[in-house]
Amino acid sequence: MPRSISEQFSLMVAVVIAAPIALAGVDMTLRGETTWGPALVGVSIMILLVEKYVTTPQDVPGLAVAKAVGFVAKDPEEDADASDGDG
């Protein structure tokens, strides 16, 4: 599903925030700090996952409309399959 402009902007902001954290984590890991380096990489991954999968208040109206449209407007192929079984 394509992303809207606001979703793309939100992803861009999350990447801008997560990138320096990930780079610091990689740098720390390469210098031998095996506790804080991977922890920072994990934090940056969590930032991106939260941005992608957590529903925000702006997403709720779109999800509601998509569910209502799916309920009201049936797929034409489903209607044709239902009428074929009756005849």
Buried (B, 14 or more C-beta within 10 A) or exposed (E): EEEEEEBEEBBEEBBEEBEEBBEBBBEBBEEEBEEEBBBBBEBBBEBBEEBEEEEEEEEEEEEEEEEEEEEEEEEEEEEEEEEEEEE
